[in-house]
């Protein structure tokens, strides 16, 4: 649920009209890989 809430807050921002998709993707993708493995383990 934490991941779902985190994605709900950051995912829209990454592709928002006020942000650059390139910068949003590069900055958010690495962060997405951090919490997921922790929740799985």
PDB file of N, CA, C and O in Angstrom:
ATOM      1  N   UNK A   1       0.847  -1.206   0.000  1.00  0.00           N
ATOM      2  CA  UNK A   1       0.000   0.000   0.000  1.00  0.00           C
ATOM      3  C   UNK A   1       0.877   1.248   0.000  1.00  0.00           C
ATOM      4  O   UNK A   1       0.534   2.269  -0.597  1.00  0.00           O
ATOM      5  N   UNK A   2       2.013   1.145   0.681  1.00  0.00           N
ATOM      6  CA  UNK A   2       2.925   2.293   0.743  1.00  0.00           C
ATOM      7  C   UNK A   2       3.419   2.651  -0.648  1.00  0.00           C
ATOM      8  O   UNK A   2       3.512   3.827  -1.000  1.00  0.00           O
ATOM      9  N   UNK A   3       3.735   1.632  -1.436  1.00  0.00           N
ATOM     10  CA  UNK A   3       4.221   1.880  -2.795  1.00  0.00           C
ATOM     11  C   UNK A   3       3.125   2.526  -3.632  1.00  0.00           C
ATOM     12  O   UNK A   3       3.382   3.445  -4.410  1.00  0.00           O
ATOM     13  N   UNK A   4       1.905   2.036  -3.464  1.00  0.00           N
ATOM     14  CA  UNK A   4       0.778   2.578  -4.229  1.00  0.00           C
ATOM     15  C   UNK A   4       0.575   4.054  -3.899  1.00  0.00           C
ATOM     16  O   UNK A   4       0.339   4.873  -4.787  1.00  0.00           O
ATOM     17  N   UNK A   5       0.669   4.378  -2.625  1.00  0.00           N
ATOM     18  CA  UNK A   5       0.503   5.771  -2.206  1.00  0.00           C
ATOM     19  C   UNK A   5       1.663   6.609  -2.718  1.00  0.00           C
ATOM     20  O   UNK A   5       1.472   7.749  -3.144  1.00  0.00           O
ATOM     21  N   UNK A   6       2.881   6.039  -2.677  1.00  0.00           N
ATOM     22  CA  UNK A   6       4.080   6.771  -3.123  1.00  0.00           C
ATOM     23  C   UNK A   6       3.981   7.052  -4.616  1.00  0.00           C
ATOM     24  O   UNK A   6       4.289   8.152  -5.075  1.00  0.00           O
ATOM     25  N   UNK A   7       3.543   6.037  -5.371  1.00  0.00           N
ATOM     26  CA  UNK A   7       3.398   6.206  -6.821  1.00  0.00           C
ATOM     27  C   UNK A   7       2.316   7.236  -7.118  1.00  0.00           C
ATOM     28  O   UNK A   7       2.445   8.027  -8.052  1.00  0.00           O
ATOM     29  N   UNK A   8       1.261   7.223  -6.331  1.00  0.00           N
ATOM     30  CA  UNK A   8       0.151   8.146  -6.549  1.00  0.00           C
ATOM     31  C   UNK A   8       0.587   9.592  -6.347  1.00  0.00           C
ATOM     32  O   UNK A   8       0.009  10.509  -6.931  1.00  0.00           O
ATOM     33  N   UNK A   9       1.606   9.793  -5.519  1.00  0.00           N
ATOM     34  CA  UNK A   9       2.070  11.153  -5.230  1.00  0.00           C
ATOM     35  C   UNK A   9       3.132  11.608  -6.216  1.00  0.00           C
ATOM     36  O   UNK A   9       3.175  12.778  -6.597  1.00  0.00           O
ATOM     37  N   UNK A  10       4.003  10.666  -6.635  1.00  0.00           N
ATOM     38  CA  UNK A  10       5.157  11.056  -7.451  1.00  0.00           C
ATOM     39  C   UNK A  10       4.948  10.789  -8.941  1.00  0.00           C
ATOM     40  O   UNK A  10       5.436  11.545  -9.781  1.00  0.00           O
ATOM     41  N   UNK A  11       4.231   9.726  -9.267  1.00  0.00           N
ATOM     42  CA  UNK A  11       4.036   9.384 -10.679  1.00  0.00           C
ATOM     43  C   UNK A  11       3.394  10.530 -11.464  1.00  0.00           C
ATOM     44  O   UNK A  11       3.895  10.897 -12.527  1.00  0.00           O
ATOM     45  N   UNK A  12       2.290  11.103 -10.961  1.00  0.00           N
ATOM     46  CA  UNK A  12       1.640  12.215 -11.675  1.00  0.00           C
ATOM     47  C   UNK A  12       2.576  13.417 -11.806  1.00  0.00           C
ATOM     48  O   UNK A  12       2.521  14.146 -12.797  1.00  0.00           O
ATOM     49  N   UNK A  13       3.427  13.619 -10.813  1.00  0.00           N
ATOM     50  CA  UNK A  13       4.344  14.761 -10.846  1.00  0.00           C
ATOM     51  C   UNK A  13       5.391  14.573 -11.940  1.00  0.00           C
ATOM     52  O   UNK A  13       5.813  15.536 -12.581  1.00  0.00           O
ATOM     53  N   UNK A  14       5.805  13.320 -12.147  1.00  0.00           N
ATOM     54  CA  UNK A  14       6.842  13.038 -13.140  1.00  0.00           C
ATOM     55  C   UNK A  14       6.321  13.344 -14.541  1.00  0.00           C
ATOM     56  O   UNK A  14       7.074  13.784 -15.410  1.00  0.00           O
ATOM     57  N   UNK A  15       5.028  13.108 -14.752  1.00  0.00           N
ATOM     58  CA  UNK A  15       4.455  13.333 -16.081  1.00  0.00           C
ATOM     59  C   UNK A  15       3.532  14.535 -16.099  1.00  0.00           C
ATOM     60  O   UNK A  15       2.744  14.713 -17.028  1.00  0.00           O
ATOM     61  N   UNK A  16       3.633  15.357 -15.068  1.00  0.00           N
ATOM     62  CA  UNK A  16       2.760  16.530 -14.970  1.00  0.00           C
ATOM     63  C   UNK A  16       3.095  17.563 -16.030  1.00  0.00           C
ATOM     64  O   UNK A  16       4.199  17.562 -16.575  1.00  0.00           O
ATOM     65  N   UNK A  17       2.152  18.443 -16.324  1.00  0.00           N
ATOM     66  CA  UNK A  17       2.318  19.479 -17.357  1.00  0.00           C
ATOM     67  C   UNK A  17       3.338  20.539 -16.943  1.00  0.00           C
ATOM     68  O   UNK A  17       3.835  21.288 -17.783  1.00  0.00           O
ATOM     69  N   UNK A  18       3.646  20.598 -15.646  1.00  0.00           N
ATOM     70  CA  UNK A  18       4.566  21.629 -15.158  1.00  0.00           C
ATOM     71  C   UNK A  18       5.969  21.086 -14.958  1.00  0.00           C
ATOM     72  O   UNK A  18       6.834  21.781 -14.426  1.00  0.00           O
ATOM     73  N   UNK A  19       6.206  19.832 -15.384  1.00  0.00           N
ATOM     74  CA  UNK A  19       7.534  19.239 -15.208  1.00  0.00           C
ATOM     75  C   UNK A  19       7.998  18.579 -16.503  1.00  0.00           C
ATOM     76  O   UNK A  19       7.180  18.222 -17.351  1.00  0.00           O
ATOM     77  N   UNK A  20       9.295  18.421 -16.649  1.00  0.00           N
ATOM     78  CA  UNK A  20       9.839  17.801 -17.861  1.00  0.00           C
ATOM     79  C   UNK A  20       9.860  16.280 -17.706  1.00  0.00           C
ATOM     80  O   UNK A  20      10.453  15.781 -16.750  1.00  0.00           O
ATOM     81  N   UNK A  21       9.228  15.522 -18.622  1.00  0.00           N
ATOM     82  CA  UNK A  21       9.174  14.059 -18.555  1.00  0.00           C
ATOM     83  C   UNK A  21      10.562  13.445 -18.432  1.00  0.00           C
ATOM     84  O   UNK A  21      10.748  12.470 -17.704  1.00  0.00           O
ATOM     85  N   UNK A  22      11.532  14.006 -19.135  1.00  0.00           N
ATOM     86  CA  UNK A  22      12.901  13.472 -19.112  1.00  0.00           C
ATOM     87  C   UNK A  22      13.489  13.551 -17.715  1.00  0.00           C
ATOM     88  O   UNK A  22      14.029  12.568 -17.208  1.00  0.00           O
ATOM     89  N   UNK A  23      13.387  14.714 -17.092  1.00  0.00           N
ATOM     90  CA  UNK A  23      13.949  14.899 -15.757  1.00  0.00           C
ATOM     91  C   UNK A  23      13.158  14.096 -14.729  1.00  0.00           C
ATOM     92  O   UNK A  23      13.737  13.507 -13.816  1.00  0.00           O
ATOM     93  N   UNK A  24      11.844  14.076 -14.879  1.00  0.00           N
ATOM     94  CA  UNK A  24      10.999  13.359 -13.931  1.00  0.00           C
ATOM     95  C   UNK A  24      11.287  11.869 -13.951  1.00  0.00           C
ATOM     96  O   UNK A  24      11.363  11.227 -12.904  1.00  0.00           O
ATOM     97  N   UNK A  25      11.448  11.318 -15.162  1.00  0.00           N
ATOM     98  CA  UNK A  25      11.700   9.885 -15.290  1.00  0.00           C
ATOM     99  C   UNK A  25      13.057   9.515 -14.709  1.00  0.00           C
ATOM    100  O   UNK A  25      13.180   8.522 -13.992  1.00  0.00           O
ATOM    101  N   UNK A  26      14.070  10.310 -15.017  1.00  0.00           N
ATOM    102  CA  UNK A  26      15.423  10.002 -14.555  1.00  0.00           C
ATOM    103  C   UNK A  26      15.548  10.136 -13.041  1.00  0.00           C
ATOM    104  O   UNK A  26      16.310   9.403 -12.410  1.00  0.00           O
ATOM    105  N   UNK A  27      14.802  11.070 -12.460  1.00  0.00           N
ATOM    106  CA  UNK A  27      14.932  11.333 -11.028  1.00  0.00           C
ATOM    107  C   UNK A  27      14.061  10.387 -10.199  1.00  0.00           C
ATOM    108  O   UNK A  27      14.395  10.074  -9.057  1.00  0.00           O
ATOM    109  N   UNK A  28      12.940   9.929 -10.779  1.00  0.00           N
ATOM    110  CA  UNK A  28      12.002   9.114 -10.009  1.00  0.00           C
ATOM    111  C   UNK A  28      12.245   7.613 -10.182  1.00  0.00           C
ATOM    112  O   UNK A  28      12.017   6.845  -9.248  1.00  0.00           O
ATOM    113  N   UNK A  29      12.696   7.191 -11.344  1.00  0.00           N
ATOM    114  CA  UNK A  29      12.907   5.766 -11.592  1.00  0.00           C
ATOM    115  C   UNK A  29      13.855   5.135 -10.579  1.00  0.00           C
ATOM    116  O   UNK A  29      13.523   4.096 -10.009  1.00  0.00           O
ATOM    117  N   UNK A  30      15.032   5.730 -10.332  1.00  0.00           N
ATOM    118  CA  UNK A  30      15.976   5.162  -9.355  1.00  0.00           C
ATOM    119  C   UNK A  30      15.347   5.072  -7.969  1.00  0.00           C
ATOM    120  O   UNK A  30      15.651   4.150  -7.212  1.00  0.00           O
ATOM    121  N   UNK A  31      14.482   6.011  -7.631  1.00  0.00           N
ATOM    122  CA  UNK A  31      13.854   6.024  -6.315  1.00  0.00           C
ATOM    123  C   UNK A  31      12.814   4.909  -6.201  1.00  0.00           C
ATOM    124  O   UNK A  31      12.565   4.392  -5.112  1.00  0.00           O
ATOM    125  N   UNK A  32      12.211   4.546  -7.332  1.00  0.00           N
ATOM    126  CA  UNK A  32      11.194   3.498  -7.320  1.00  0.00           C
ATOM    127  C   UNK A  32      11.836   2.150  -7.015  1.00  0.00           C
ATOM    128  O   UNK A  32      11.187   1.261  -6.463  1.00  0.00           O
ATOM    129  N   UNK A  33      13.098   1.996  -7.368  1.00  0.00           N
ATOM    130  CA  UNK A  33      13.778   0.714  -7.168  1.00  0.00           C
ATOM    131  C   UNK A  33      14.202   0.535  -5.711  1.00  0.00           C
ATOM    132  O   UNK A  33      14.533  -0.576  -5.297  1.00  0.00           O
ATOM    133  N   UNK A  34      14.196   1.608  -4.937  1.00  0.00           N
ATOM    134  CA  UNK A  34      14.665   1.530  -3.550  1.00  0.00           C
ATOM    135  C   UNK A  34      13.624   0.931  -2.603  1.00  0.00           C
ATOM    136  O   UNK A  34      13.923  -0.048  -1.919  1.00  0.00           O
ATOM    137  N   UNK A  35      12.406   1.489  -2.541  1.00  0.00           N
ATOM    138  CA  UNK A  35      11.417   0.999  -1.570  1.00  0.00           C
ATOM    139  C   UNK A  35      10.833  -0.366  -1.926  1.00  0.00           C
ATOM    140  O   UNK A  35      10.449  -1.114  -1.027  1.00  0.00           O
ATOM    141  N   UNK A  36      10.757  -0.708  -3.203  1.00  0.00           N
ATOM    142  CA  UNK A  36      10.131  -1.967  -3.615  1.00  0.00           C
ATOM    143  C   UNK A  36      10.841  -3.198  -3.056  1.00  0.00           C
ATOM    144  O   UNK A  36      10.182  -4.059  -2.472  1.00  0.00           O
ATOM    145  N   UNK A  37      12.174  -3.312  -3.215  1.00  0.00           N
ATOM    146  CA  UNK A  37      12.901  -4.476  -2.676  1.00  0.00           C
ATOM    147  C   UNK A  37      12.754  -4.572  -1.163  1.00  0.00           C
ATOM    148  O   UNK A  37      12.704  -5.677  -0.622  1.00  0.00           O
ATOM    149  N   UNK A  38      12.685  -3.460  -0.481  1.00  0.00           N
ATOM    150  CA  UNK A  38      12.575  -3.458   0.977  1.00  0.00           C
ATOM    151  C   UNK A  38      11.223  -4.026   1.404  1.00  0.00           C
ATOM    152  O   UNK A  38      11.136  -4.754   2.392  1.00  0.00           O
ATOM    153  N   UNK A  39      10.175  -3.693   0.659  1.00  0.00           N
ATOM    154  CA  UNK A  39       8.844  -4.185   1.001  1.00  0.00           C
ATOM    155  C   UNK A  39       8.739  -5.677   0.694  1.00  0.00           C
ATOM    156  O   UNK A  39       8.054  -6.410   1.407  1.00  0.00           O
ATOM    157  N   UNK A  40       9.413  -6.127  -0.362  1.00  0.00           N
ATOM    158  CA  UNK A  40       9.359  -7.541  -0.748  1.00  0.00           C
ATOM    159  C   UNK A  40      10.069  -8.404   0.286  1.00  0.00           C
ATOM    160  O   UNK A  40       9.603  -9.491   0.625  1.00  0.00           O
ATOM    161  N   UNK A  41      11.205  -7.910   0.785  1.00  0.00           N
ATOM    162  CA  UNK A  41      11.991  -8.684   1.740  1.00  0.00           C
ATOM    163  C   UNK A  41      11.436  -8.456   3.146  1.00  0.00           C
ATOM    164  O   UNK A  41      11.953  -9.017   4.112  1.00  0.00           O
TER     165      UNK A  41
END
